[in-house]
Amino acid sequence: MRVEHRAGSGVDGATVRVVNGLTARWAAHAADEGTAFSATGVWPLLAFLADGATGAARAELAGALGVPAEHAAAAARHLLSALDAVVGLDSALGLWTHHTLQLREEWRAGLPARTHGVFGEDLVTAQERMDSWAAERTGGLVERMPVTLSRDTRMVLAGALALRTDWRQPFTETVLRPESGPWQGRSLLGLHRRSIRPDRVGVAGTPDGFVTALTVPGDSGVDVHLVLGEERMTPGQVLGAGVGVVERALAVTAGGLLPLGHVGPGVHVERLPATAPEPIALDVRTVAYEVRADHDLLALPGLFGLGAAQDLSQAHFPGVSSFPLGLGTARQSVLARFGALGFKAAAVTAFEPYGAGAAPQYRYETTVVRVAFDRPFGFLAVDRESRLVLMAGWVTDPAPYPAMGLGRA
C-alpha cells in the first residue's frame, strides 16, 4: 500500500508556513531531554481527518492545521505529492479499516490511490501486517506501528516518512571531551571537519537570546541544520529560532562577517598563523547521535486539534463513515541518526479511531571561525528547495566514544 506520488514541483509557501508553524509550536512543548518529531508526518493525517469531521472536532482540527477544513484534504494531497519530489525522502500513507466499517466514498476517494486495506477479527495477523508496513516504508528504522489494534479499533490512518542524505563533505571521527557543560567529563564520538565555507554558520538574535545555526548540506534534497542557543534558553526557544532561521524570518550574521572573539553560542573567531595565504576557514566540531522518541499526540490535544475528537460518546467523523467514530489513539514513533557520513531518519504516525612533523615557517595569518556543538542542541532536517522542516529534535545524549576503536555512525 505504498503511495505513489509523481506530480508536484515543490511545497507551496503557504503550506510550508503552516506546517513549520506546527513544528515550532510542538517544539515549545519539548522537555529538556532528547527527542525527535515530525510535524510534516502528522499534518496530512490531521488534514484528512478534518475533511471528514464535523462540529467542534472539525473546528479544532482546522485551527491546528492553519487552513479551513474544506481545503484541508486538497492541501494534504498536494503536500504528499510534493514530498515525493524531494530527493532522499520517501513518504507513504496507509489506511486500514475493519471489515464491518463502510467508508464514505467521497472521503475515501480523496485519499491517494492504493492506500486502503481491510482487517478482520484476526488482530494478531493484522498487527503483524501493519508493523511490516511501517518497517518496510522506513527501511527498518521504525520497526512497528505506534498503535496496537484492539477489539474497539475500527480504522487506522497512518503516514510514514523516511529520509536519508549523505554529506557532501564527510566528517572525521574523533574523540570529543567537553571541558564544561552537561557533557563535561564524557568521552564522546566527536565529528570534525574544516572547510572554506564560513557562511555555512551564522548567528541570529532573538528575544530569548542568541542562537548559532550551522547548515550541513546533504547530497540529496535534504540538509540538516544544527542549532545551539544560549545555555539559559529552552529547547523550544532554540528550535523555534531554528525554524525562523530556516524560513529566513530571522536576520543572520554569516560566519564570514563575524568579528574576532566569542561572537555567539559555541562560536569563536580567531586569527592564526599560516604558511601561505588562505581564505577564511570554518572549523566544526560536533557529536554523532541517535535519538529515538515516541509521542502520544492526544497528550497535547490543543496543539493538534484533537480535544473534541476524543469524546467517544459522539460521532465526530460522519464524513468518513456513517458509523459513529471517535479518536482512541494517536501516536508517532521517530528515529534520527547523525554520523560522519550522513543523516538518516524516519517517522511513523498513526491515528486509530475507535471504535562527529616538522615545525612550519609562518609568514601569514588566516581567520578561522570555530563552532562547537559540545552541549545539548537542536537539529532540523529540511527540504532544501521549499525550506519545509521534515523533522526536528533535541540532542541530550550523544554517542559515546567506542571503547575499541572508532565506528562509523
C-alpha positions as YAML, in Angstrom:
chain: A
units: angstrom
residues:
- id: 1
  name: MET
  ca: [0.00, 0.00, 0.00]
- id: 2
  name: ARG
  ca: [2.80, 2.41, -0.77]
- id: 3
  name: VAL
  ca: [1.59, 5.72, -2.06]
- id: 4
  name: GLU
  ca: [2.99, 6.59, -5.47]
- id: 5
  name: HIS
  ca: [3.21, 10.37, -5.95]
- id: 6
  name: ARG
  ca: [4.89, 11.59, -9.09]
- id: 7
  name: ALA
  ca: [3.45, 15.06, -9.51]
- id: 8
  name: GLY
  ca: [4.29, 18.34, -7.89]
- id: 9
  name: SER
  ca: [7.16, 20.79, -8.16]
- id: 10
  name: GLY
  ca: [7.62, 21.67, -4.52]
- id: 11
  name: VAL
  ca: [5.58, 22.59, -1.48]
- id: 12
  name: ASP
  ca: [3.82, 25.92, -1.80]
- id: 13
  name: GLY
  ca: [4.85, 28.69, 0.57]
- id: 14
  name: ALA
  ca: [1.55, 28.81, 2.43]
- id: 15
  name: THR
  ca: [1.73, 25.12, 3.32]
- id: 16
  name: VAL
  ca: [5.37, 25.44, 4.37]
- id: 17
  name: ARG
  ca: [4.39, 28.23, 6.76]
- id: 18
  name: VAL
  ca: [1.56, 26.35, 8.44]
- id: 19
  name: VAL
  ca: [3.46, 23.05, 8.74]
- id: 20
  name: ASN
  ca: [6.62, 24.79, 10.01]
- id: 21
  name: GLY
  ca: [4.36, 26.70, 12.39]
- id: 22
  name: LEU
  ca: [3.17, 23.38, 13.81]
- id: 23
  name: THR
  ca: [6.82, 22.31, 14.14]
- id: 24
  name: ALA
  ca: [7.62, 25.46, 16.15]
- id: 25
  name: ARG
  ca: [4.57, 25.05, 18.40]
- id: 26
  name: TRP
  ca: [5.36, 21.39, 19.00]
- id: 27
  name: ALA
  ca: [8.97, 22.34, 19.86]
- id: 28
  name: ALA
  ca: [7.65, 24.70, 22.53]
- id: 29
  name: HIS
  ca: [6.39, 21.65, 24.39]
- id: 30
  name: ALA
  ca: [9.75, 19.84, 24.25]
- id: 31
  name: ALA
  ca: [11.25, 18.99, 27.63]
- id: 32
  name: ASP
  ca: [14.98, 19.18, 28.45]
- id: 33
  name: GLU
  ca: [15.57, 15.68, 27.19]
- id: 34
  name: GLY
  ca: [16.43, 14.06, 23.89]
- id: 35
  name: THR
  ca: [13.60, 13.89, 21.41]
- id: 36
  name: ALA
  ca: [12.72, 13.96, 17.72]
- id: 37
  name: PHE
  ca: [9.43, 14.66, 16.00]
- id: 38
  name: SER
  ca: [7.92, 15.30, 12.58]
- id: 39
  name: ALA
  ca: [5.07, 17.75, 12.18]
- id: 40
  name: THR
  ca: [5.27, 17.02, 8.44]
- id: 41
  name: GLY
  ca: [4.37, 13.43, 9.32]
- id: 42
  name: VAL
  ca: [1.33, 14.49, 11.33]
- id: 43
  name: TRP
  ca: [-0.13, 17.35, 9.27]
- id: 44
  name: PRO
  ca: [-1.54, 15.39, 6.29]
- id: 45
  name: LEU
  ca: [-3.27, 12.92, 8.61]
- id: 46
  name: LEU
  ca: [-4.89, 15.73, 10.58]
- id: 47
  name: ALA
  ca: [-5.98, 17.24, 7.27]
- id: 48
  name: PHE
  ca: [-7.72, 14.08, 6.09]
- id: 49
  name: LEU
  ca: [-9.43, 13.71, 9.45]
- id: 50
  name: ALA
  ca: [-10.58, 17.35, 9.29]
- id: 51
  name: ASP
  ca: [-12.07, 16.68, 5.85]
- id: 52
  name: GLY
  ca: [-14.38, 14.07, 7.35]
- id: 53
  name: ALA
  ca: [-15.05, 15.74, 10.69]
- id: 54
  name: THR
  ca: [-17.95, 17.83, 11.89]
- id: 55
  name: GLY
  ca: [-18.77, 20.23, 14.70]
- id: 56
  name: ALA
  ca: [-16.19, 21.06, 17.37]
- id: 57
  name: ALA
  ca: [-13.77, 18.39, 16.14]
- id: 58
  name: ARG
  ca: [-13.74, 19.94, 12.65]
- id: 59
  name: ALA
  ca: [-13.17, 23.45, 14.04]
- id: 60
  name: GLU
  ca: [-10.35, 22.30, 16.34]
- id: 61
  name: LEU
  ca: [-8.60, 20.41, 13.57]
- id: 62
  name: ALA
  ca: [-8.85, 23.37, 11.19]
- id: 63
  name: GLY
  ca: [-7.34, 25.61, 13.89]
- id: 64
  name: ALA
  ca: [-4.40, 23.25, 14.39]
- id: 65
  name: LEU
  ca: [-3.86, 22.89, 10.63]
- id: 66
  name: GLY
  ca: [-3.99, 26.61, 9.87]
- id: 67
  name: VAL
  ca: [-6.23, 26.02, 6.84]
- id: 68
  name: PRO
  ca: [-10.03, 25.75, 6.51]
- id: 69
  name: ALA
  ca: [-11.31, 22.21, 6.86]
- id: 70
  name: GLU
  ca: [-12.90, 22.30, 3.41]
- id: 71
  name: HIS
  ca: [-9.47, 22.90, 1.84]
- id: 72
  name: ALA
  ca: [-7.53, 20.50, 4.10]
- id: 73
  name: ALA
  ca: [-7.68, 17.32, 2.03]
- id: 74
  name: ALA
  ca: [-6.57, 19.08, -1.17]
- id: 75
  name: ALA
  ca: [-3.65, 20.70, 0.74]
- id: 76
  name: ALA
  ca: [-2.68, 17.31, 2.15]
- id: 77
  name: ARG
  ca: [-2.72, 15.69, -1.29]
- id: 78
  name: HIS
  ca: [-0.53, 18.46, -2.68]
- id: 79
  name: LEU
  ca: [1.88, 18.15, 0.26]
- id: 80
  name: LEU
  ca: [2.21, 14.39, -0.13]
- id: 81
  name: SER
  ca: [2.74, 14.76, -3.87]
- id: 82
  name: ALA
  ca: [5.38, 17.46, -3.35]
- id: 83
  name: LEU
  ca: [7.20, 15.38, -0.74]
- id: 84
  name: ASP
  ca: [7.68, 12.64, -3.31]
- id: 85
  name: ALA
  ca: [9.71, 15.09, -5.40]
- id: 86
  name: VAL
  ca: [12.23, 15.60, -2.58]
- id: 87
  name: VAL
  ca: [15.34, 13.58, -3.41]
- id: 88
  name: GLY
  ca: [16.33, 11.48, -0.39]
- id: 89
  name: LEU
  ca: [12.81, 11.35, 1.07]
- id: 90
  name: ASP
  ca: [10.23, 8.57, 0.84]
- id: 91
  name: SER
  ca: [6.68, 9.02, 2.06]
- id: 92
  name: ALA
  ca: [3.72, 6.71, 2.28]
- id: 93
  name: LEU
  ca: [0.16, 6.73, 3.55]
- id: 94
  name: GLY
  ca: [-1.86, 3.74, 4.64]
- id: 95
  name: LEU
  ca: [-5.47, 3.23, 5.65]
- id: 96
  name: TRP
  ca: [-6.88, 0.06, 7.18]
- id: 97
  name: THR
  ca: [-10.49, -0.43, 8.18]
- id: 98
  name: HIS
  ca: [-12.35, -3.16, 10.00]
- id: 99
  name: HIS
  ca: [-14.33, -5.28, 7.57]
- id: 100
  name: THR
  ca: [-17.58, -4.07, 9.12]
- id: 101
  name: LEU
  ca: [-16.79, -0.36, 8.61]
- id: 102
  name: GLN
  ca: [-18.23, 1.21, 5.50]
- id: 103
  name: LEU
  ca: [-16.39, 4.37, 4.38]
- id: 104
  name: ARG
  ca: [-17.97, 7.33, 2.65]
- id: 105
  name: GLU
  ca: [-16.84, 7.00, -0.94]
- id: 106
  name: GLU
  ca: [-16.33, 10.76, -1.28]
- id: 107
  name: TRP
  ca: [-13.85, 10.72, 1.62]
- id: 108
  name: ARG
  ca: [-12.03, 7.55, 0.58]
- id: 109
  name: ALA
  ca: [-11.67, 8.84, -2.98]
- id: 110
  name: GLY
  ca: [-9.88, 11.92, -1.62]
- id: 111
  name: LEU
  ca: [-7.00, 9.81, -0.32]
- id: 112
  name: PRO
  ca: [-4.00, 8.91, -2.51]
- id: 113
  name: ALA
  ca: [-4.55, 5.80, -4.61]
- id: 114
  name: ARG
  ca: [-3.77, 2.29, -3.40]
- id: 115
  name: THR
  ca: [-3.79, 3.10, 0.29]
- id: 116
  name: HIS
  ca: [-6.75, 1.10, 1.59]
- id: 117
  name: GLY
  ca: [-6.67, -2.31, 3.21]
- id: 118
  name: VAL
  ca: [-9.14, -4.25, 5.33]
- id: 119
  name: PHE
  ca: [-8.62, -6.29, 8.50]
- id: 120
  name: GLY
  ca: [-10.90, -8.74, 10.27]
- id: 121
  name: GLU
  ca: [-11.10, -10.43, 13.63]
- id: 122
  name: ASP
  ca: [-7.55, -11.86, 13.47]
- id: 123
  name: LEU
  ca: [-5.90, -8.83, 15.08]
- id: 124
  name: VAL
  ca: [-2.54, -10.58, 15.55]
- id: 125
  name: THR
  ca: [-2.10, -11.09, 11.81]
- id: 126
  name: ALA
  ca: [-3.43, -7.61, 11.07]
- id: 127
  name: GLN
  ca: [-0.98, -6.07, 13.55]
- id: 128
  name: GLU
  ca: [1.91, -8.01, 12.01]
- id: 129
  name: ARG
  ca: [0.97, -6.71, 8.56]
- id: 130
  name: MET
  ca: [0.79, -3.11, 9.77]
- id: 131
  name: ASP
  ca: [4.09, -3.44, 11.63]
- id: 132
  name: SER
  ca: [5.65, -4.84, 8.45]
- id: 133
  name: TRP
  ca: [4.26, -1.87, 6.51]
- id: 134
  name: ALA
  ca: [5.91, 0.55, 8.97]
- id: 135
  name: ALA
  ca: [9.25, -1.26, 8.80]
- id: 136
  name: GLU
  ca: [9.21, -1.52, 5.01]
- id: 137
  name: ARG
  ca: [8.26, 2.12, 4.47]
- id: 138
  name: THR
  ca: [11.06, 3.34, 6.79]
- id: 139
  name: GLY
  ca: [13.83, 0.96, 5.73]
- id: 140
  name: GLY
  ca: [13.66, -0.78, 9.11]
- id: 141
  name: LEU
  ca: [14.32, 2.39, 11.12]
- id: 142
  name: VAL
  ca: [10.88, 2.22, 12.72]
- id: 143
  name: GLU
  ca: [10.14, -1.43, 13.25]
- id: 144
  name: ARG
  ca: [6.47, -1.33, 14.16]
- id: 145
  name: MET
  ca: [3.31, 0.73, 14.02]
- id: 146
  name: PRO
  ca: [2.99, 3.09, 17.01]
- id: 147
  name: VAL
  ca: [-0.54, 1.86, 17.75]
- id: 148
  name: THR
  ca: [-1.77, -1.56, 18.85]
- id: 149
  name: LEU
  ca: [-5.03, -2.92, 17.49]
- id: 150
  name: SER
  ca: [-7.83, -3.73, 19.89]
- id: 151
  name: ARG
  ca: [-11.36, -5.05, 19.56]
- id: 152
  name: ASP
  ca: [-12.55, -1.42, 19.57]
- id: 153
  name: THR
  ca: [-10.38, -0.41, 16.59]
- id: 154
  name: ARG
  ca: [-12.39, 0.37, 13.52]
- id: 155
  name: MET
  ca: [-9.81, 2.24, 11.45]
- id: 156
  name: VAL
  ca: [-6.08, 3.04, 11.34]
- id: 157
  name: LEU
  ca: [-4.88, 6.02, 9.30]
- id: 158
  name: ALA
  ca: [-1.06, 6.09, 9.15]
- id: 159
  name: GLY
  ca: [1.74, 8.00, 7.49]
- id: 160
  name: ALA
  ca: [5.43, 7.15, 7.14]
- id: 161
  name: LEU
  ca: [8.42, 9.34, 6.30]
- id: 162
  name: ALA
  ca: [11.96, 8.07, 5.72]
- id: 163
  name: LEU
  ca: [14.80, 10.39, 4.76]
- id: 164
  name: ARG
  ca: [18.47, 9.86, 4.09]
- id: 165
  name: THR
  ca: [21.22, 12.16, 2.94]
- id: 166
  name: ASP
  ca: [24.99, 11.70, 2.72]
- id: 167
  name: TRP
  ca: [27.22, 14.65, 3.49]
- id: 168
  name: ARG
  ca: [28.83, 16.41, 0.56]
- id: 169
  name: GLN
  ca: [31.91, 16.70, 2.79]
- id: 170
  name: PRO
  ca: [32.14, 13.88, 5.36]
- id: 171
  name: PHE
  ca: [33.24, 14.45, 8.91]
- id: 172
  name: THR
  ca: [36.28, 12.83, 10.51]
- id: 173
  name: GLU
  ca: [35.53, 10.79, 13.60]
- id: 174
  name: THR
  ca: [37.48, 11.72, 16.70]
- id: 175
  name: VAL
  ca: [37.14, 11.77, 20.47]
- id: 176
  name: LEU
  ca: [35.43, 14.83, 21.94]
- id: 177
  name: ARG
  ca: [35.79, 15.61, 25.66]
- id: 178
  name: PRO
  ca: [33.81, 18.74, 26.57]
- id: 179
  name: GLU
  ca: [35.55, 20.93, 29.15]
- id: 180
  name: SER
  ca: [32.30, 22.30, 30.58]
- id: 181
  name: GLY
  ca: [28.55, 21.86, 30.46]
- id: 182
  name: PRO
  ca: [26.33, 18.79, 30.87]
- id: 183
  name: TRP
  ca: [28.70, 16.58, 28.82]
- id: 184
  name: GLN
  ca: [31.83, 17.52, 30.77]
- id: 185
  name: GLY
  ca: [33.97, 14.52, 31.67]
- id: 186
  name: ARG
  ca: [32.46, 12.27, 28.99]
- id: 187
  name: SER
  ca: [34.37, 10.80, 26.05]
- id: 188
  name: LEU
  ca: [32.07, 11.27, 23.06]
- id: 189
  name: LEU
  ca: [32.18, 10.17, 19.46]
- id: 190
  name: GLY
  ca: [33.11, 13.55, 18.02]
- id: 191
  name: LEU
  ca: [32.83, 14.65, 14.41]
- id: 192
  name: HIS
  ca: [35.20, 17.23, 12.91]
- id: 193
  name: ARG
  ca: [35.61, 18.89, 9.56]
- id: 194
  name: ARG
  ca: [37.23, 22.05, 8.16]
- id: 195
  name: SER
  ca: [36.10, 23.89, 5.05]
- id: 196
  name: ILE
  ca: [36.38, 27.26, 3.30]
- id: 197
  name: ARG
  ca: [32.64, 27.88, 3.57]
- id: 198
  name: PRO
  ca: [32.35, 30.09, 6.70]
- id: 199
  name: ASP
  ca: [28.89, 31.21, 5.68]
- id: 200
  name: ARG
  ca: [27.54, 27.75, 6.46]
- id: 201
  name: VAL
  ca: [27.34, 29.03, 10.05]
- id: 202
  name: GLY
  ca: [25.66, 32.17, 11.31]
- id: 203
  name: VAL
  ca: [24.46, 33.87, 14.47]
- id: 204
  name: ALA
  ca: [20.97, 35.28, 14.97]
- id: 205
  name: GLY
  ca: [19.47, 37.32, 17.77]
- id: 206
  name: THR
  ca: [16.03, 36.53, 19.18]
- id: 207
  name: PRO
  ca: [14.01, 37.95, 22.09]
- id: 208
  name: ASP
  ca: [15.05, 34.89, 24.07]
- id: 209
  name: GLY
  ca: [18.80, 35.09, 23.31]
- id: 210
  name: PHE
  ca: [21.33, 34.41, 20.57]
- id: 211
  name: VAL
  ca: [21.43, 31.21, 18.55]
- id: 212
  name: THR
  ca: [24.08, 29.70, 16.30]
- id: 213
  name: ALA
  ca: [22.87, 27.82, 13.24]
- id: 214
  name: LEU
  ca: [25.02, 25.55, 11.09]
- id: 215
  name: THR
  ca: [23.92, 24.10, 7.75]
- id: 216
  name: VAL
  ca: [25.26, 20.65, 6.94]
- id: 217
  name: PRO
  ca: [24.45, 20.14, 3.23]
- id: 218
  name: GLY
  ca: [23.44, 16.72, 2.04]
- id: 219
  name: ASP
  ca: [23.94, 15.26, -1.41]
- id: 220
  name: SER
  ca: [20.18, 14.85, -1.86]
- id: 221
  name: GLY
  ca: [17.40, 17.37, -1.46]
- id: 222
  name: VAL
  ca: [17.74, 17.37, 2.32]
- id: 223
  name: ASP
  ca: [20.03, 19.47, 4.53]
- id: 224
  name: VAL
  ca: [20.43, 19.25, 8.30]
- id: 225
  name: HIS
  ca: [20.65, 22.40, 10.39]
- id: 226
  name: LEU
  ca: [22.26, 22.24, 13.85]
- id: 227
  name: VAL
  ca: [21.09, 24.95, 16.24]
- id: 228
  name: LEU
  ca: [22.80, 25.94, 19.51]
- id: 229
  name: GLY
  ca: [21.34, 28.53, 21.86]
- id: 230
  name: GLU
  ca: [22.50, 30.30, 24.96]
- id: 231
  name: GLU
  ca: [22.65, 27.95, 27.94]
- id: 232
  name: ARG
  ca: [19.64, 29.57, 29.60]
- id: 233
  name: MET
  ca: [17.38, 29.02, 26.58]
- id: 234
  name: THR
  ca: [14.85, 26.18, 26.48]
- id: 235
  name: PRO
  ca: [14.75, 23.55, 23.70]
- id: 236
  name: GLY
  ca: [11.55, 25.11, 22.41]
- id: 237
  name: GLN
  ca: [13.14, 28.57, 22.19]
- id: 238
  name: VAL
  ca: [16.19, 27.21, 20.37]
- id: 239
  name: LEU
  ca: [14.23, 25.08, 17.91]
- id: 240
  name: GLY
  ca: [11.70, 27.83, 17.35]
- id: 241
  name: ALA
  ca: [14.58, 30.17, 16.46]
- id: 242
  name: GLY
  ca: [15.94, 27.46, 14.18]
- id: 243
  name: VAL
  ca: [12.67, 27.39, 12.27]
- id: 244
  name: GLY
  ca: [12.94, 31.18, 11.91]
- id: 245
  name: VAL
  ca: [16.45, 30.84, 10.52]
- id: 246
  name: VAL
  ca: [15.38, 28.13, 8.08]
- id: 247
  name: GLU
  ca: [12.48, 30.24, 6.86]
- id: 248
  name: ARG
  ca: [14.78, 33.31, 6.65]
- id: 249
  name: ALA
  ca: [12.47, 35.14, 9.00]
- id: 250
  name: LEU
  ca: [15.38, 35.92, 11.36]
- id: 251
  name: ALA
  ca: [18.33, 38.13, 10.41]
- id: 252
  name: VAL
  ca: [21.54, 36.06, 10.48]
- id: 253
  name: THR
  ca: [25.12, 37.35, 10.56]
- id: 254
  name: ALA
  ca: [27.06, 34.89, 8.43]
- id: 255
  name: GLY
  ca: [30.36, 33.43, 9.65]
- id: 256
  name: GLY
  ca: [32.49, 35.35, 7.17]
- id: 257
  name: LEU
  ca: [31.17, 38.65, 8.58]
- id: 258
  name: LEU
  ca: [31.58, 37.86, 12.28]
- id: 259
  name: PRO
  ca: [34.12, 39.89, 14.27]
- id: 260
  name: LEU
  ca: [37.00, 38.34, 16.21]
- id: 261
  name: GLY
  ca: [36.31, 36.80, 19.58]
- id: 262
  name: HIS
  ca: [33.47, 34.86, 21.16]
- id: 263
  name: VAL
  ca: [30.59, 36.02, 18.98]
- id: 264
  name: GLY
  ca: [27.77, 33.55, 19.58]
- id: 265
  name: PRO
  ca: [26.85, 30.29, 21.31]
- id: 266
  name: GLY
  ca: [29.68, 27.86, 20.61]
- id: 267
  name: VAL
  ca: [31.32, 30.26, 18.09]
- id: 268
  name: HIS
  ca: [34.81, 31.78, 18.36]
- id: 269
  name: VAL
  ca: [36.56, 33.71, 15.57]
- id: 270
  name: GLU
  ca: [40.35, 34.00, 15.73]
- id: 271
  name: ARG
  ca: [43.43, 34.90, 13.66]
- id: 272
  name: LEU
  ca: [46.02, 32.14, 13.34]
- id: 273
  name: PRO
  ca: [49.44, 31.94, 11.71]
- id: 274
  name: ALA
  ca: [49.56, 30.25, 8.31]
- id: 275
  name: THR
  ca: [52.27, 29.07, 5.93]
- id: 276
  name: ALA
  ca: [50.55, 30.62, 2.90]
- id: 277
  name: PRO
  ca: [47.66, 32.98, 2.14]
- id: 278
  name: GLU
  ca: [44.41, 31.17, 2.94]
- id: 279
  name: PRO
  ca: [40.73, 32.08, 2.78]
- id: 280
  name: ILE
  ca: [38.59, 32.25, 5.91]
- id: 281
  name: ALA
  ca: [38.06, 28.74, 7.23]
- id: 282
  name: LEU
  ca: [35.18, 27.13, 9.09]
- id: 283
  name: ASP
  ca: [36.17, 24.57, 11.73]
- id: 284
  name: VAL
  ca: [33.25, 22.47, 13.00]
- id: 285
  name: ARG
  ca: [33.17, 20.10, 15.92]
- id: 286
  name: THR
  ca: [30.02, 18.27, 16.85]
- id: 287
  name: VAL
  ca: [28.92, 14.83, 18.01]
- id: 288
  name: ALA
  ca: [27.39, 11.74, 16.49]
- id: 289
  name: TYR
  ca: [23.96, 10.97, 17.88]
- id: 290
  name: GLU
  ca: [20.94, 8.76, 17.65]
- id: 291
  name: VAL
  ca: [17.60, 9.92, 19.00]
- id: 292
  name: ARG
  ca: [14.52, 7.76, 19.39]
- id: 293
  name: ALA
  ca: [11.19, 9.07, 20.60]
- id: 294
  name: ASP
  ca: [7.57, 8.03, 20.95]
- id: 295
  name: HIS
  ca: [4.85, 10.65, 21.20]
- id: 296
  name: ASP
  ca: [1.28, 10.43, 22.43]
- id: 297
  name: LEU
  ca: [-0.39, 13.12, 20.32]
- id: 298
  name: LEU
  ca: [-3.52, 13.00, 22.45]
- id: 299
  name: ALA
  ca: [-1.46, 14.29, 25.40]
- id: 300
  name: LEU
  ca: [-1.33, 17.64, 23.56]
- id: 301
  name: PRO
  ca: [-4.89, 17.93, 22.23]
- id: 302
  name: GLY
  ca: [-4.75, 21.71, 21.86]
- id: 303
  name: LEU
  ca: [-1.64, 21.52, 19.69]
- id: 304
  name: PHE
  ca: [-3.08, 19.02, 17.27]
- id: 305
  name: GLY
  ca: [-6.75, 19.97, 17.47]
- id: 306
  name: LEU
  ca: [-7.72, 16.61, 18.94]
- id: 307
  name: GLY
  ca: [-9.65, 17.58, 22.07]
- id: 308
  name: ALA
  ca: [-13.24, 17.11, 20.99]
- id: 309
  name: ALA
  ca: [-12.46, 14.07, 18.84]
- id: 310
  name: GLN
  ca: [-11.53, 12.07, 21.95]
- id: 311
  name: ASP
  ca: [-15.09, 12.15, 23.23]
- id: 312
  name: LEU
  ca: [-16.23, 8.66, 22.33]
- id: 313
  name: SER
  ca: [-19.81, 9.41, 23.24]
- id: 314
  name: GLN
  ca: [-20.33, 11.33, 19.99]
- id: 315
  name: ALA
  ca: [-19.76, 10.75, 16.29]
- id: 316
  name: HIS
  ca: [-17.10, 13.24, 15.11]
- id: 317
  name: PHE
  ca: [-16.32, 11.97, 11.61]
- id: 318
  name: PRO
  ca: [-19.56, 11.49, 9.70]
- id: 319
  name: GLY
  ca: [-17.77, 12.49, 6.51]
- id: 320
  name: VAL
  ca: [-15.56, 9.40, 6.93]
- id: 321
  name: SER
  ca: [-18.25, 6.87, 7.76]
- id: 322
  name: SER
  ca: [-21.85, 6.72, 8.89]
- id: 323
  name: PHE
  ca: [-20.56, 4.51, 11.71]
- id: 324
  name: PRO
  ca: [-20.02, 6.70, 14.80]
- id: 325
  name: LEU
  ca: [-16.27, 7.26, 15.22]
- id: 326
  name: GLY
  ca: [-14.20, 8.92, 17.92]
- id: 327
  name: LEU
  ca: [-10.42, 9.08, 18.24]
- id: 328
  name: GLY
  ca: [-8.99, 6.41, 20.54]
- id: 329
  name: THR
  ca: [-5.24, 6.62, 19.88]
- id: 330
  name: ALA
  ca: [-2.86, 8.98, 18.05]
- id: 331
  name: ARG
  ca: [0.88, 8.35, 18.26]
- id: 332
  name: GLN
  ca: [4.19, 8.93, 16.46]
- id: 333
  name: SER
  ca: [7.42, 6.89, 16.62]
- id: 334
  name: VAL
  ca: [10.64, 8.57, 15.43]
- id: 335
  name: LEU
  ca: [14.32, 7.75, 14.94]
- id: 336
  name: ALA
  ca: [17.05, 10.20, 13.83]
- id: 337
  name: ARG
  ca: [20.72, 9.24, 13.35]
- id: 338
  name: PHE
  ca: [23.56, 11.72, 12.59]
- id: 339
  name: GLY
  ca: [27.03, 10.36, 11.80]
- id: 340
  name: ALA
  ca: [30.30, 11.02, 9.99]
- id: 341
  name: LEU
  ca: [28.92, 10.13, 6.55]
- id: 342
  name: GLY
  ca: [25.35, 11.34, 6.68]
- id: 343
  name: PHE
  ca: [21.95, 11.54, 8.31]
- id: 344
  name: LYS
  ca: [19.01, 9.19, 8.25]
- id: 345
  name: ALA
  ca: [15.67, 9.45, 9.99]
- id: 346
  name: ALA
  ca: [12.17, 8.08, 9.92]
- id: 347
  name: ALA
  ca: [8.79, 8.72, 11.48]
- id: 348
  name: VAL
  ca: [5.60, 6.69, 11.53]
- id: 349
  name: THR
  ca: [2.42, 8.41, 12.67]
- id: 350
  name: ALA
  ca: [-0.87, 6.62, 13.24]
- id: 351
  name: PHE
  ca: [-4.38, 7.67, 14.19]
- id: 352
  name: GLU
  ca: [-6.66, 4.95, 15.48]
- id: 353
  name: PRO
  ca: [-10.32, 5.86, 15.62]
- id: 354
  name: TYR
  ca: [-12.29, 3.57, 17.86]
- id: 355
  name: GLY
  ca: [-14.40, 2.45, 17.81]
- id: 356
  name: ALA
  ca: [31.12, 13.77, 14.87]
- id: 357
  name: GLY
  ca: [56.02, 16.61, 11.74]
- id: 358
  name: ALA
  ca: [58.40, 19.30, 11.10]
- id: 359
  name: ALA
  ca: [57.79, 22.80, 12.51]
- id: 360
  name: PRO
  ca: [56.34, 25.03, 9.77]
- id: 361
  name: GLN
  ca: [57.51, 28.55, 8.92]
- id: 362
  name: TYR
  ca: [54.67, 31.00, 9.44]
- id: 363
  name: ARG
  ca: [54.62, 34.16, 7.26]
- id: 364
  name: TYR
  ca: [50.87, 34.78, 7.03]
- id: 365
  name: GLU
  ca: [47.69, 34.82, 9.08]
- id: 366
  name: THR
  ca: [44.31, 33.32, 8.42]
- id: 367
  name: THR
  ca: [40.92, 33.72, 10.05]
- id: 368
  name: VAL
  ca: [39.21, 30.65, 11.45]
- id: 369
  name: VAL
  ca: [35.57, 30.52, 12.51]
- id: 370
  name: ARG
  ca: [35.34, 27.77, 15.09]
- id: 371
  name: VAL
  ca: [31.99, 26.34, 16.09]
- id: 372
  name: ALA
  ca: [31.49, 23.58, 18.64]
- id: 373
  name: PHE
  ca: [28.28, 21.76, 19.44]
- id: 374
  name: ASP
  ca: [29.51, 20.27, 22.73]
- id: 375
  name: ARG
  ca: [26.37, 20.67, 24.83]
- id: 376
  name: PRO
  ca: [22.66, 19.98, 24.14]
- id: 377
  name: PHE
  ca: [21.49, 21.39, 20.82]
- id: 378
  name: GLY
  ca: [18.68, 21.15, 18.31]
- id: 379
  name: PHE
  ca: [18.53, 19.85, 14.76]
- id: 380
  name: LEU
  ca: [16.21, 20.41, 11.81]
- id: 381
  name: ALA
  ca: [16.12, 18.21, 8.71]
- id: 382
  name: VAL
  ca: [14.91, 20.48, 5.91]
- id: 383
  name: ASP
  ca: [13.83, 20.20, 2.28]
- id: 384
  name: ARG
  ca: [16.39, 22.50, 0.64]
- id: 385
  name: GLU
  ca: [14.06, 23.79, -2.09]
- id: 386
  name: SER
  ca: [10.92, 24.66, -0.13]
- id: 387
  name: ARG
  ca: [12.55, 25.06, 3.34]
- id: 388
  name: LEU
  ca: [9.93, 22.74, 4.80]
- id: 389
  name: VAL
  ca: [11.07, 21.22, 8.09]
- id: 390
  name: LEU
  ca: [10.72, 17.46, 7.69]
- id: 391
  name: MET
  ca: [11.94, 16.52, 11.16]
- id: 392
  name: ALA
  ca: [13.18, 18.31, 14.26]
- id: 393
  name: GLY
  ca: [14.77, 17.21, 17.51]
- id: 394
  name: TRP
  ca: [16.87, 17.91, 20.57]
- id: 395
  name: VAL
  ca: [20.15, 16.10, 21.37]
- id: 396
  name: THR
  ca: [21.00, 15.41, 25.01]
- id: 397
  name: ASP
  ca: [22.69, 12.01, 24.88]
- id: 398
  name: PRO
  ca: [25.30, 11.86, 22.08]
- id: 399
  name: ALA
  ca: [27.06, 8.66, 21.09]
- id: 400
  name: PRO
  ca: [29.95, 7.65, 23.35]
- id: 401
  name: TYR
  ca: [33.45, 7.21, 22.01]
- id: 402
  name: PRO
  ca: [33.80, 3.49, 21.26]
- id: 403
  name: ALA
  ca: [35.91, 1.55, 23.71]
- id: 404
  name: MET
  ca: [37.58, -0.37, 20.88]
- id: 405
  name: GLY
  ca: [38.46, 1.97, 18.00]
- id: 406
  name: LEU
  ca: [36.19, 4.23, 16.00]
- id: 407
  name: GLY
  ca: [32.93, 3.16, 14.48]
- id: 408
  name: ARG
  ca: [31.02, 4.71, 11.65]
- id: 409
  name: ALA
  ca: [27.63, 6.06, 12.73]
...
